[in-house]
């Protein structure tokens, strides 16, 4: 009979060998990227840009499957029902991986049910106001919301439990400002009402037509939620530097996810492939033209640390405001 330690060493070696074989044989067949949103949006566009590049690297067919519904939770759930061998990928965001389970009753998962491989790009938020609001700074805004006899401010989001909703609630909690949430069914109608003076403020991602609305003074930007000032908005301070709400950093990001049960070696292969895509001219051109910022390449450990912090942050806000599932 072999000593126990010899048996354990043999077992560990066998597991390592299996993992190596799994990585070397991946991908063995078609890879599917589940996109939990309708075709045509910015996140879907990201999936379509990386798809042909991954196909080239993997030397296998890669398809994008749009599965929208219930704040993206339908698509995430379908992704989770696939084998955890790396051939099923998710192009997800915090809205559908972390926030949907906090506000959608039918979501049967939580943020830890998926594993982030890496971020692709980031869009930061601006604290935007309606053009006629008499506030030239974030400090003015907070003072306006806290003034004696004030009815407070209204802040818009694209839905209960969405990222702009929770960011707005975090701002309210940190500053003590009197603010009422006004949810909309999508970003477009919310921006229309912000321009039309129907609502006072909103946290808007700096993407799409938002830069044009700022340039034409149809909305105003008091601050950005990035760590440093943005090259495209040098005159606009970060919310952190205004000193009104502490260290206040948020970004909206798409990322590539796998199942937590996916072998580390396979996840590492996917991580390396996506990093190669991110260095390519096609991807970099797409990100610049979309108004976003290319994310820094992440190791699997860095991705895990970042994603855990996102889960903790949003779950903490949801608990504070007693967010209810709808």
Phi, psi and omega in degrees: 000132182289145172301152183302320184294328178293319179296320180293319177298317179297321179295315180297319179296322179295319178296318179298321179296318179298317180297320180296317179297319180299316180293320182291329182269355181272137353274142182269345181201193183307141175249134180246128174258113176278125177249107187278046180205163182292160176297150172102341181279175183296321180290322176297320178299323178298315179300321182290332179285319182280340185302307181293329179290319176294324178299319179295316183289315183284338186058038176218159176294134176235126180240154175252126180243115178277124179227079182279172174128140175052055178058030178090353184291333178296315180293319179297318180296320178296319176301317183293339179278356181272160177302143183269057182244009179092348180281348174249115178248157176238129171263094189244168175229171177299328180303318184263339181267324184254314188277321181305316179296342180275342186230349182252116186297329184278350181289123185253040180208174171226182185303327182281359180284348179234160181240122178285128176272315176188155169282159176252309178204170180228145167237128180270161180263150168250146168276102186258147177235162172295152187299331185267003182289130184276071177212117182263356180208170177294322178299319176299318181298313180296318179298320179298318182286340183253002183296143178303132180082358180290142175277000182084184181244154172258137176234137187260154171214172178267024172147154177298129180085000178284168180298313177299330176295309183289327176295317178298319178294322177297317178298317179298314181295319183287325184265340185076014180289147175276112186219138179247128181282133176237102181278144176239167176263071179115165184284323185301308180295330179293319179292321178302316181287331175292315177296327183273009175071015180283323175239160188273312186218166174196149170268112185247136174293138182278076183206177179060229182265007182299316177302322179292323178294324176293315182298328181267007177061026176279341169219164178241149177247122179264335183194162174241156184261019177275169180286324177236162177299147182273143180301329182278347180221057186301330183280349183263123182286159170286153180295328179298317184288345176289342177073016184263338188219023180071206178282102191241093183234129177215147172215153173258131189216143165265146178217161176264129182240153169231174173289144176301340181275355178296133179305141181303321181297320179290316177301322178295321177297318179294318179302314180294321180294316180294321177301321178294319178300318183294338178277345186287154182296322183296316181291316182297320178297317180299314183296314180299315182291336179275356179082011180263182179238131178296131180288151174291139177303139182240142167283169178299322180293319178294321178297319180296318180295315179299313185293321177298321178295321177296316179300310183299319183296309184286324176296325178295317179294316181302321179293319181297321182267002180055050180299128182258142176288138182260000000 
